Amino acid sequence: MNAAQSAFHDLSRGRTIVTTAGVIMALLLASVDGTVVGTAMPRIIAELQGLQYYAWVTTAYLVASTVMVPIAGKLGDLFGRKPFVLIGMIGSVLVSALCGQSQNMIELVAFRGLQGLFGGVLMANVFTVIADLYEPKTRAKMQGVFAAVFGISSIIGPTIGGYITDNLGWRWVFYVNLPVGLVAVAIIAFGMPFVRTGRSWRHIDFEGAGLLALAVVPLLVALSISTDHDWASLPMLGLLGIAVTAAVAFVLVELRETEPIVPLHLFRNVTFTVSVAVGFLSAVGMFGTILFVPLLYQGVLGLSATNSGQLLTPMMFGLIVASVISGQLITRVKRYRFVGTLGLSTMVLGMWLLSQVRPGASNSEAVRDIVLIGLGLGMSMPLYQNAVQSAVPMSVVGVATSQVQFWRSMGGTVGAAVLGSVLAHRLPQEISAQVGALGLPASAGSPLSGGAQSAQSLLDPAKLAETRGSLPAALVPVFDQMQGAIKVALANTLHDLFLYGAAIVVFAAMASVFLRDVPLRARSRREEAEVGAAVASFGE
């Protein structure tokens, strides 16, 4: 047991509760920030005129946080977790205020990228503190509590975000996490112990950190610009070439590094490898689905931002209920890997049903579908992190935890970038085809130009009504026909996106059956030594 784990295990009951409360508040800060912004995005792109950057706002955050998660996880192991939890919280709040001051989409993308750096620092260390605080069996049950926190924040976030967007303006959604952040910083600062490890900057794997960033960032940027660039174009080949070269160099460096950011021998552990693969694949499909649900609600079903946020609530209720049940179930079922398989299969069903939603469909159809997605997500999310934390020795549990987060973030980033590129590429073509099929006279095109033939016109009801009211009476029926055609085009495009996401989660479900059912219980000193020796032998 290392110094950090010893310090946490020696905490009094009261100090443990205070530290847990601080960790919960930190998780609340990160999850509220993401969910509040989601329902405001359609209105943001309508005002700042940047539909082509819709996915970039999320991608920038995820690229930065993805790179930072393994680096911050290792730094927390080296120097103690408390300072990095505080840095992550304070930085996230301050940069969120800058996001609210954005004057164009480029600024917003840049600020969200900076915020992602602090978010990565925060998330890597929050989940490792959970591993320090609780034994495996208790930790599995506590995952229900933490999932409930995530679910509650995801319930209130979209609702608050939608209400603020409709009544105060979208800029105010970036300020809502300030009170949460202040309380969380105070609790962590006074309640969480600071463990001095005796390490120095000389133990930092600077070379590995630099190569990791050099591999991840160009890859994800290449995926994000695939809409505007051919895969065989010079920019794409250059970025992909840099990413591959840096990835090879990174592996070579980590194999000889004494304190690697990514201990590669962990991938010899079947439980770790399967959990990472499932996390990556499910995040690719799931995140793409969640990202575009507000577009479905507001663009296809014609709901306001407030109602859009409220209709995301049932998904989080499903997640909360399933997470609590799953946390209890996996400690009682011997072959608990099939709980994850069932959860992933439920997600696939929900995503397939969501792809069938068309203009004029009832809200209850979409609600049913996202409830299924939430149930599936809740059943699978706690399982794989618990399995990994029980399958590796405590000496590397922090690094292993950050790796699970890294590959989930990587999957979410790839999903947002790839599916966002599909949206930007396919939607204009689909709109052109649907509007062309109306057979409108050429004379109708000029008065209805300037956004009437863009999906952005569907995302701002006030502006849409203003445009419609300014038209001559003879053009109003034509305008309505065009808007109906655009709705169909958007629905067709989202249909494909949801199906692509479902297909990827199918592969995650297939991989899940290969998980080894490591007992989720505390290990004796002898068992711990045996696990540690086995893992160490993989690196030889």
N, C-alpha and C positions, 0 to 999 in steps of 0.2 A: 504494500500500500504506500503510495507516494505521499508527499507532504500535504498536498492539496486535499487528497481524499481523507487523510488522517484528521486534518483540521475540520473538515465538514462533518465527519462522523463523530467528532468530539463535541459538536454543538449541543447546547441545551435544547429542550423541546421548544421553549419560547423563541430562541434565536433561530431555530430551524423554521418555525412558522413565519417569522419576520423575513428571513431570506427567501422562503418560498413565495411569500406575498410580493416581494420585490421582483422575483423572476416572472411571476404571473403578470405583474404590471408592465414589465419589459416586453413580454409576449403580446400583451394587449396593445401596447404602443405600436409595435411593428404591424400587427394584423389590422388594427383600425386604420392606420395610414394607407394600407393597400386597398381595403374595402371601401373606404370613403371616396377615394379618387375614382374607383371603377365606374360608378354610376354617373359621375360628372363628365367622363371622357367624351361622350357624344356631344354634349353642349360645349365643351372646350374646343373640340375640333370645328364645331359650327361657327364659333366666334373667331377663333384664330385661323380658320381656313386651312386646315392641315389634315385632311382625311388620310393622305398618303403617309402621314407620320403616326397614325393611330396606334399601331403596334410598337413603334419606336419608343414611345413614352414608357411603356412597360418593359420593352427590350433593354433600354438603356439602364434602367434600374436593375434588371436581372443580370445583365452582363457584369456590371460592377460588383453586385453582391455575390455572384457566382465565383468570381475571381477571389474575392476577399474571404469567403467562408473557410476554405482550407488553410489559408495563411493565418487568419485570425484565430482559428482553432488551435493551430500549433503555437502561436504567440501566447495564447492563454495557458497552454501547458507549460511554457517556458517561464512566464513572468507572473502568473496568477490571473484569474479571470475577472476579478472585480474592476480593475482599471479599464479593461476593454468593454465590459458591459456598460460602464459609465460613459466612455467615449462614444460608443454606438448610440446610446440614448440621446445624449446631448447633441451630437452631430445631426442625428435624424431630425430632431425638432427644429434646429436652427436652419437647416437646408430646406425643410418643408416650408418655412416662412418665405424663403427665396423663390420657391416654386409658385407661391401665390402672387409674386410680383412679376411673373413672366409676361412679356409683351408679344411673344410669338412662339410658335411651336419649337423652334430651334433652341430657344432659351429654356423652355420647359423640359425638353429632352436632356439638355446639358445638366440642369439642376437635378433632375431625377436620377441621372447617372451618378452624380456626386452623392446624392442621398443613398443610393444603392451601396456605396462603399461603407458607409456607416451602418446600414442595415445588415450587411454581411458580417461585420464585426459583432454586431449585437446578436444575431441569430446563432452564429457558431458557438458562442460562449453560453448563451441561455440554455441551449439543449444539453451542453456538457455539464452545467451546474446541476441539472436534473439528475444526470447519471451519478454525480458526486453525492447528492443528498440522499438517495434512496437505493435500497437493495433491489435486485431485479424483480422479485415477486411483487413488492410494494410499488415499484416503479411502473409495472404494467398496469396496476389499478389506478395509479395517479395519472396515467396518460388520459384517462377519461376526464379528469378534472381539467387538465391543460387543453384537451380537445374542446371541452365545454367553454373555456375562456376564449379560444379561437372562434368557436361557433357563435358565442354571444356577441363578440366584437364584430363578427361578420354579419350578424343580424342587425345590430344597431348602426353599423357603419354605412351600409347602403341606404338605409332609411334616413339617417341623419344627412348623409351626403346628398341624397335626392331632394330632401326638404330644403337644405341650404342652397342647393343649386337653383331650385325653382323660386326661392323667396329672397335670397341675399346675393346670389351670384356664385359662380363656380370657384372664384378665388378664395372664398371663405372656407372651403373644404380643407385647404391646406393648413389652416390655423386650428382646426378642431382638436388636434392631438397635443397641443401645448399644455393644457391642464393635466392630461394623463402623463405626459413626459415629466413635468415638474414633480408630481407625486412619486413617480417611479424612481427618479434620480435621488430624491430624499430618502426613500426606503432603502435603496441599495447602498447609498453612501454611509448610512448609519447602522444598517442591519447586517450587511453581508461581510464576512471576514475577509481580510486581505492576507493572502499567504505569500510569504517571501520565499522564493525558490532557490536563490543563490545563483541563478543563471545570469548571463550578461549578453550583450549584443553579439558577442563572438559565436554564440550558439545558434544564431539565426541563419537559416538557409537562404541567404539573399539570392544566390544563383538560381536555386530552385524556384523561389518566388517570382523572380523576373521571367524565367522561362515559362512558368505556368501562365502568367499574364500574357506573354508573347504568343502562347499557343491558343489560349481561349478567346482573347479579344478579336484577333483577325478572323478566326473561324466564325464567330457569331456575327461580326460585322458583314462578312461575306454572305451569310445566310440572309441577313436583313436587307442587303442591297440587291438580292437576286431578282427583285421585281424589275429593276431598271437596267440590269446588266445581264448579258448572256453568260452562261456558265463557262463558256470558252473565251470570254473576253479577258483582256490583259488585267484589269483590276481584280476580277474574280480569281484568276489563276495566281496572281501575285499574292493575294491575301491567303488563299488556301495553301500555297507553297510555303509561306512564312509559318502558318499554323502547323503544318506537318513537320517542317524542319525543327521548329521549336519543341514540338511534342516529343520527337525522337531524342533531341538533346536533353530534354527534361527527364526522360526515363533513364538515360545514361548517367546523369548527374545524381538522381535519387538513389540509384543502385550503389553508389560509393559514398553517399553522404551519411555521416554518423547521426545527424538529427534531421532526417528528411521531412519535408512538409507532408509528403504522401509516402508512407511506408509501403512499398509495393508488395511486400510479402503478405500483406493482408488479403490480397486477391487470391491467395491459395486457400483461404478459408471459404468453404462452399456457402455457408450461411451469409457471410459478408458479401460475397460476389453476387449471389442470387438477390439479396436485398437491394444492392446497388442497382442491378439490372432492372428489377421490378420498379424501383423508385424512379429511375430515369425514364423508362418507357411509359409508365402510367402518368408521369408529369407531362410528357410531351402531348399525350392525348387529352388529359384532363384540363391542363391549363389553357389549351387552345379553346376548349369548350367554354370554360368559365369566362374567359376574356371576351368572347363574342356574344354571350347571352344578353348583355345590355343592348347590343345592336339589334338582336332579334326582338326584344321587348319594345324598344323605342322606335326602331325603323320599320319592322314588319307588322307588329301588333298595334303600333300607334299609341303607346302608353307614355305618360309623363315620366320625368326622371324620378319623381317621388314614388309613383306606383311601380316603376321598374325596380327600385330599391326594395320596396315592400315584397315584391314577388320573388326576390332572391332569398327571402327569409326562410321559407320552408326547406330549402336545400340545407341550410345550416342546422335546422331542427333535426333533420335526418342524420346529419353528421354527428351532432351531439349524442343523440340516442344510440346510434350504432357504435360510437367510440366508447361510451360507457359500458355497453354490453360486451363489446369486443375485448376491452381491458379486463373484464371479469372472466370472460370465456377462455381466453388464451392461457390463463393460469390453471385451468381445470381440464382442458382438452389435450390429450397426448399429441395428436397429430394436428396441431393448430395451424399448420401451413394451409390447410384447406379452408380455414376461415378467411384468409387473404384471397384465395382463389375465388371463393363465393362473392366476396366484396368486389373484386375486379370485374367479375362477370355481371354483377348488378350494375356497375358503372357503364359497361358496354350497352346493356339494355336501355338504360336511361338516355345515353347519348344517341342511340339509334332512333328512339322515339322522338327525341328533340329534333332530329333532322327532318322529321315528317311535318313539323309545324309550318303552316302556310298562312298567308294573309286571310283574316277573317276567322282564324281558329280561336277557340275559347281560351281564356287565361288558365282555366283549370287543366287543360292539356299540358301546357308548358310547366305548370306547377307540379303536376304528377311526375313529369320527366326529370325535373331537377331534384325532386325529393329522392328519386331512385339513385341519382348520381351522388347525392349527399350520403345516403345510406351506404353505398358501396365505398365511398371515400372514407367514411368513418370506420368501417369494418377493417380496412386494409392499412390505414395510415399509422395507427399505433403499433401494429404488429411487427413490422420490419425493423423499426428502430430498437424496440425491445429485444428482438432476436439478436441483432448485431451486438448490443451492449452486453448480452449474456454469453455470446459466443467468443469474445475476445478477452484477453487478460486486462485487468484494471489499469495496467501500465500504459495501454494504448487506447483506452476506451474514449478518451477525448478526441484523439485523431480519428478513430473509427466513426464516432458520432458526426464529426464535421464532414467526413467523407460522404455519409448518407445524405446530409444536407446539401453538399456540393453537387452530387449527381442528381438529386431532385431539382435543385435550382438550374442545373445544366439542362435537364429535360424540359423544365418550364420555359427556359430561355429559347431553346431550339424550337419548341412548340409555338411560342409567340412569334418568333422570327419567320419560321417556315409557313405557318398558317396565315400570318399577317401578309406575307408576300403573295400567297395564293389569293387572298382577299383583294389586295391592291391590283393584281394582274387580271383576275377573272371578272371582278365586278364591273369595270367599265365595258368590257366586251358583252357581258350579260345585259347591261342596261341598254347598250346600243342595239342589241338584237331584239329586246322586248319593246323598246320604243319604236324601232323600225317596223316591227310586226303590226303596229297600229295603223300604218298606212296614212299618216297625217299629211296634209298638204305642206309643201315647202314653205308657204307663206306663214305658217304657224311657228316656224323655228325661231325667227328673229325676236318677236315679243317675249318668247318663253326662254330665251337664253339667259346666261348669267346665273347659273346654279339650279335652274328648274329641271335640268336633265342630269343632275348629280344626286347621289344618295345623301349628301350633306343636307339637302333641302328637307329630308324627312326627319332630321334630328333636332330641329328647332321649330316647335309648333307655332310660336309667336311670329317668327319670320315667315313661315310658310303661309300663315293666315294673312299676313300683311301683303305678301306677294300676290296671293289669290285675289285679295280685295282691290288691288291696284289695276287689275286686268280689265279690259273691256268685257262686257257681258257675253259677247260671242265667243271669247277665248276661254271662259271659265270651264266649260265642259271638256275642252281639249286639255287644259291644265290638269283637271282631275284624272283624265285618262292617262296622262303621262305619269302622274304620281302613282297611280295604281300599277302601271307597268314597272316603275322603279321598285316598288315594294315587292313585286314578283321576282324581279332580278336579284334583289338583295336576299330574298328567301331562298332562291335557287342556289346562290353562292354559299350561304350559310349551311344549306342542306349538305353540300359537298364537304365543307369544313368539318361539320359534326361527324360525318361518316368517316372521314380520314382519321379523326381523333379516336373514334370507336375502334377502327381497325388496328391502330397502334396499341390500344389498351388490351386487345385480344392477345397480342404477343406477350404483354406483361402477365396476363393470366396464365398463359402457357408456361412461362418461365417460373411462376410461383410454385408449381407443383414439385420443383426440384429443391426447394428449401429443406434444410435439415432441421428437424424439430428439437433444437437445443433446449433443455429444461430451463424455464425462467425462474430460477431460484438462486439464493446466495450460495457461493462456493466455499468450500473449506480451504484452508491454507494449502493443503496437499493438492486439491483439485486445481486451485489457482496456479500453483507452481507447474502442474502438468500441462495446463492450457498454455501458460506462458512459454514453456519449453517447446511445445509443439509449434506455436506460432513463430518462435525465434528460429527453429530449424528450417522453416520454409524459406527464410532469407539466405540460408547458406548455399 
